[in-house]
């Protein structure tokens, strides 16, 4: 067989080369900013503040040590873990029960509920900032419950925009789980709650993990609400990174180092749960 033989189903050479060029440019577009961050985080401040050079003249790990003392990064790290973890757990638990009820039962207002849940994603977060601020302040003045400036208030705030998407996404995933599983569990003596927890939830693990990853990533990197709803004690990482910029100087090397450290939990979680995330995002779309 000749080496020049091409299958009739093979794409034309022009398409192959165009694809290679496009993917190469796309890879460079993604990796160049990462290289700039990594190289800048390993430079002394005077090198970062001067003319940018692709190859650093000297490398130092000092910025990765100084980031913990320039600002209270460890405190911000703990705050972000508590807030993002709690918002994720709340979104997953509430979304599982709400989505199962919508998927398996018929009730008055079911369609209105699903449309309302989905429509909340159409509005930008800035529309809810002032109402939530006034609501938290008034609740604090009336009851003494400190929602404004607290972790609890920020967790409730994040639930307002992570929960609707989580419910909508899990409804589609639960619809793809055969109802025969529920019926078999009921025949074996399980109640509706037992059927959900023992049968449906294990079958829907990819979708639940996808919801958890989405909720955690959204809460972890959120800036708008965290910049208004927190104080020096409850500040999160996304807002705390502003502390590396002062009136006298901007610690660019430490900002780059801190940004890489902040990205580690999200990147590590995404790599570990990637196969579940892809399955969870696509399974509900196929009926």
C-alpha positions in Angstrom: 0.0 0.0 0.0 1.4 3.4 -0.9 2.5 5.8 1.9 0.5 8.5 0.2 -2.8 6.6 0.5 -5.4 8.6 2.3 -8.7 7.3 3.6 -11.8 8.6 1.9 -13.0 9.7 5.4 -9.8 11.6 6.2 -10.2 15.4 6.4 -8.4 17.5 3.8 -4.8 18.5 4.4 -5.7 22.2 4.5 -8.1 21.5 7.4 -5.5 19.5 9.3 -2.9 22.3 9.0 -5.4 24.9 9.9 -6.4 23.0 13.0 -2.7 22.6 14.0 -2.0 26.3 13.6 -5.2 27.2 15.5 -4.4 24.9 18.4 -0.8 26.1 18.5 -2.0 29.7 18.8 -4.6 28.8 21.3 -2.0 27.0 23.4 0.3 29.9 23.3 -2.5 32.3 24.2 -3.2 30.2 27.3 0.3 29.4 28.4 2.0 32.7 27.9 0.1 34.5 30.8 0.9 31.5 33.0 4.6 31.7 32.1 4.6 35.5 32.9 3.0 34.8 36.3 5.5 32.0 37.2 8.6 33.9 36.0 7.5 37.2 37.7 6.9 35.4 40.9 10.5 34.2 40.9 12.0 37.6 40.3 13.2 40.2 42.7 10.9 43.2 42.9 13.3 45.6 41.1 13.3 43.2 38.1 9.5 42.9 37.9 9.1 46.7 38.3 11.5 47.4 35.4 11.4 46.4 31.8 9.9 43.0 31.3 12.3 40.3 30.2 11.3 36.9 29.0 14.3 35.2 30.6 14.9 36.4 34.2 18.4 37.4 35.2 18.1 35.7 38.6 15.6 33.5 40.4 14.5 33.8 44.0 11.9 32.0 46.1 11.7 35.0 48.5 8.3 36.2 47.2 6.7 32.9 48.2 8.0 33.5 51.7 7.1 37.2 52.0 3.5 36.8 50.8 2.6 35.4 54.2 3.9 38.4 56.2 3.1 41.3 53.8 -0.6 40.6 54.3 -2.3 38.1 56.6 -2.7 35.6 53.8 -3.1 32.6 56.0 -6.2 34.2 57.7 -7.6 35.1 54.3 -7.0 31.5 53.2 -8.9 30.1 56.1 -11.8 32.5 55.5 -12.0 31.5 51.9 -12.0 27.8 52.8 -14.7 28.2 55.4 -16.9 30.4 53.2 -16.4 28.4 49.9 -16.7 25.0 51.6 -19.9 26.0 53.5 -21.5 27.5 50.4 -20.6 24.4 48.4 -22.0 22.0 51.0 -25.2 24.1 51.4 -25.7 24.3 47.6 -25.2 20.5 47.2 -27.5 19.4 50.0 -30.3 21.8 49.2 -30.0 21.3 45.5 -30.2 17.5 45.8 -33.5 17.5 47.7 -35.0 20.3 45.6 -34.0 18.8 42.3 -35.2 15.3 43.3 -38.6 16.8 44.2 -38.9 18.6 40.9 -37.7 15.6 38.9 -39.8 13.0 40.5 -43.0 14.7 41.6 -45.7 16.8 40.0 -47.1 19.7 42.0 -48.8 23.0 41.3 -46.3 25.7 40.2 -43.6 23.2 39.2 -43.0 24.9 35.8 -43.1 28.4 37.4 -40.5 27.2 40.0 -38.1 25.8 37.4 -38.4 28.9 35.1 -37.9 31.2 38.1 -34.8 29.3 39.2 -33.3 29.5 35.8 -34.2 33.2 35.2 -32.3 34.3 38.3 -29.1 33.6 36.3 -30.0 36.3 33.8 -29.4 39.2 36.3 -26.0 40.5 37.1 -24.8 40.3 40.7 -24.5 44.1 41.1 -28.4 44.3 41.1 -28.5 42.2 44.3 -25.6 44.0 46.1 -27.4 47.0 47.5 -30.6 45.1 48.5 -28.6 42.4 50.3 -26.5 45.1 52.0 -29.6 46.9 53.3 -31.3 43.6 54.3 -28.3 42.5 56.3 -27.9 45.8 58.1 -31.6 46.0 58.9 -31.6 42.4 60.2 -28.6 43.2 62.4 -30.2 46.3 63.8 -33.5 44.5 64.5 -32.3 41.1 65.8 -28.6 41.6 66.7 -27.6 38.9 64.3 -24.5 40.1 62.5 -24.8 39.1 58.9 -23.0 42.1 57.4 -19.3 41.7 57.8 -19.5 38.0 58.9 -18.7 34.7 57.2 -22.3 33.6 57.7 -23.7 36.5 55.8 -21.2 35.9 52.9 -22.2 32.2 52.8 -25.9 33.2 52.5 -24.9 35.7 49.8 -23.1 33.0 47.8 -26.1 30.6 48.1 -28.2 33.2 46.2 -26.4 32.6 43.0 -24.8 29.2 43.3 -28.0 27.4 44.5 -30.3 28.3 41.5 -27.8 26.9 38.9 -27.1 23.9 41.1 -30.8 23.1 41.3 -31.3 23.6 37.5 -28.4 21.4 36.7 -29.3 18.6 39.0 -32.9 18.5 37.7 -31.6 17.6 34.3 -29.3 15.0 35.8 -31.9 13.4 38.0 -34.2 13.2 34.9 -31.6 11.1 33.2 -31.5 8.6 36.1 -34.1 5.8 35.4 -37.2 5.9 37.6 -37.1 2.1 37.8 -34.3 2.5 40.4 -36.7 4.5 42.6 -39.5 1.9 42.1 -37.1 -1.0 42.9 -36.0 0.7 46.1 -39.6 1.3 47.2 -40.5 -2.3 46.5 -37.5 -3.4 48.7 -38.9 -1.4 51.6 -37.3 2.0 51.3 -39.3 5.2 51.7 -38.9 8.2 49.3 -36.0 9.5 51.4 -34.3 6.2 51.5 -34.7 5.7 47.8 -33.1 9.1 47.2 -30.1 8.6 49.6 -29.4 4.9 48.9 -30.1 4.6 45.2 -30.5 7.9 43.3 -27.7 9.8 45.0 -25.0 7.1 44.3 -26.2 7.0 40.7 -26.0 10.7 40.4 -22.5 11.2 41.9 -21.0 12.7 38.7 -23.7 15.3 38.5 -23.4 16.1 42.2 -19.6 16.5 41.9 -20.0 18.8 39.0 -22.4 21.0 41.0 -19.9 21.0 43.9 -17.0 22.0 41.7 -19.0 24.8 40.1 -20.2 26.1 43.5 -16.7 26.0 45.1 -15.0 27.7 42.1 -17.7 30.4 42.0 -17.4 31.1 45.8 -13.6 30.8 45.8 -12.9 33.5 43.3 -15.9 35.9 43.9 -14.8 39.5 44.4 -17.9 41.8 44.1 -19.8 40.7 47.2 -16.7 39.8 49.2 -15.3 43.3 48.8 -18.5 44.9 50.3 -19.8 42.2 52.7 -16.5 41.5 54.6 -14.2 43.4 56.9 -10.6 43.0 58.0 -11.4 39.9 60.0 -13.6 38.1 57.5 -11.9 39.1 54.3 -11.3 36.4 51.7 -8.4 35.7 49.4 -10.0 37.3 46.3 -10.2 40.6 48.1 -7.1 40.2 50.3 -4.8 40.1 47.3 -5.4 43.9 47.0 -3.2 44.3 50.1 -0.1 43.8 48.1 -0.7 47.1 46.4 0.1 50.1 48.7 0.3 53.8 48.3 4.1 53.6 48.1 4.7 50.5 46.0 3.1 47.5 44.3 4.6 44.1 45.1 4.1 42.6 41.7 6.3 39.5 42.4 4.3 38.8 45.6 1.0 39.3 43.8 2.0 36.8 41.2 3.2 34.3 43.8 0.1 34.7 45.9 -2.1 34.3 42.8 -0.4 31.0 42.0 -0.8 29.8 45.6 -4.5 30.8 45.7 -5.1 28.8 42.4 -3.7 25.6 43.8 -6.9 24.3 45.6 -9.1 25.0 42.6 -6.6 23.5 40.0 -5.9 20.5 42.2 -9.6 19.8 42.7 -10.4 20.3 39.0 -7.7 17.8 38.0 -8.7 15.2 40.6 -12.5 15.5 39.7 -12.1 16.2 36.0 -13.7 12.9 34.8 -16.7 13.3 37.1 -17.1 17.0 36.0 -17.2 16.2 32.3 -19.7 13.3 32.9 -21.9 15.5 35.1 -22.0 18.4 32.7 -22.9 16.2 29.7 -25.1 13.4 31.1 -28.1 15.6 31.8 -28.2 16.9 28.3 -28.8 13.4 26.8 -32.1 11.8 27.4 
